[in-house]
């Protein structure tokens, strides 16, 4: 822990994810031959016209969660929250689509 001049402090650490974290969930078994993908692949919620904007948003999310690629031990939950923020805006706000 680092102590600041006002007596407060902060801690920077890397803790392992819990064993039951969503990242470690097994992949669904089988194959969805109708969609030609794994059965746990989400259905698209956006269309092709938004692909470029989605890629920009997700790149921003990855950069934020990895400190511009310098942090290999990043938090997957931070990545998901950053992606949701980039795609949906701040919580509780409505952002119109163009």
C-alpha positions as CSV (number, residue, x, y, z in Angstrom):
1,X,0.0,0.0,0.0
2,X,1.1,3.5,-0.8
3,X,0.5,6.3,1.7
4,X,-0.3,9.7,0.4
5,X,0.6,13.0,2.2
6,X,-2.9,13.4,3.5
7,X,-2.8,10.0,5.2
8,X,-5.0,8.2,2.7
9,X,-3.6,5.4,0.6
10,X,-4.1,3.2,-2.4
11,X,-3.3,-0.3,-3.5
12,X,-2.5,-1.6,-6.9
13,X,-2.6,-5.4,-7.3
14,X,-3.4,-8.3,-9.5
15,X,-5.8,-10.9,-8.1
16,X,-6.8,-14.1,-9.7
17,X,-10.3,-14.5,-11.0
18,X,-12.6,-16.7,-9.0
19,X,-12.8,-20.3,-10.2
20,X,-16.5,-19.8,-11.2
21,X,-15.9,-16.6,-13.2
22,X,-17.9,-16.5,-16.5
23,X,-14.6,-16.4,-18.5
24,X,-14.0,-20.0,-17.5
25,X,-17.4,-21.4,-18.4
26,X,-17.2,-24.3,-20.8
27,X,-18.2,-23.9,-24.4
28,X,-21.5,-25.3,-25.5
29,X,-21.2,-28.7,-27.0
30,X,-22.4,-29.5,-30.4
31,X,-22.7,-27.4,-33.5
32,X,-25.6,-25.2,-34.8
33,X,-25.5,-26.3,-38.4
34,X,-28.3,-23.9,-39.4
35,X,-26.2,-20.9,-38.4
36,X,-22.9,-22.7,-38.9
37,X,-21.5,-21.8,-35.5
38,X,-21.3,-22.9,-31.9
39,X,-24.7,-23.0,-30.3
40,X,-23.6,-20.5,-27.6
41,X,-22.8,-17.9,-30.2
42,X,-25.1,-14.9,-29.6
43,X,-27.6,-13.8,-32.2
44,X,-26.6,-10.5,-33.8
45,X,-28.4,-7.5,-32.3
46,X,-26.9,-4.9,-34.8
47,X,-26.8,-4.9,-38.6
48,X,-23.9,-4.6,-41.1
49,X,-24.4,-0.8,-41.4
50,X,-23.0,-0.5,-37.8
51,X,-20.0,-2.7,-38.2
52,X,-17.4,0.1,-38.5
53,X,-18.8,1.9,-35.5
54,X,-18.8,-1.3,-33.4
55,X,-15.2,-2.1,-34.3
56,X,-14.1,1.4,-33.3
57,X,-16.1,1.1,-30.0
58,X,-14.6,-2.4,-29.2
59,X,-11.1,-1.2,-30.0
60,X,-11.6,1.7,-27.5
61,X,-12.8,-0.8,-24.9
62,X,-9.8,-3.1,-25.4
63,X,-7.4,-0.2,-25.2
64,X,-9.0,1.0,-22.0
65,X,-9.0,-2.4,-20.4
66,X,-5.4,-3.1,-21.3
67,X,-3.9,0.3,-20.8
68,X,-3.3,0.7,-24.5
69,X,-2.0,-2.8,-24.8
70,X,0.6,-2.5,-22.1
71,X,-1.2,-4.6,-19.5
72,X,-1.3,-8.3,-20.3
73,X,-3.0,-9.1,-17.0
74,X,-6.2,-7.2,-17.7
75,X,-9.6,-7.5,-16.1
76,X,-12.1,-9.2,-18.5
77,X,-15.0,-7.6,-16.6
78,X,-13.5,-4.2,-17.2
79,X,-13.3,-5.0,-20.9
80,X,-17.0,-6.0,-21.0
81,X,-18.0,-2.8,-19.1
82,X,-15.9,-0.6,-21.4
83,X,-17.5,-2.3,-24.4
84,X,-21.0,-1.8,-23.0
85,X,-20.2,1.9,-22.3
86,X,-18.8,2.4,-25.8
87,X,-21.7,0.8,-27.5
88,X,-24.6,2.0,-25.2
89,X,-23.3,5.1,-23.6
90,X,-23.4,5.9,-19.9
91,X,-25.8,3.9,-17.8
92,X,-29.2,5.5,-17.6
93,X,-28.9,7.5,-20.8
94,X,-30.5,7.0,-24.2
95,X,-28.4,7.6,-27.2
96,X,-30.2,7.8,-30.6
97,X,-28.7,5.8,-33.5
98,X,-28.0,7.6,-36.7
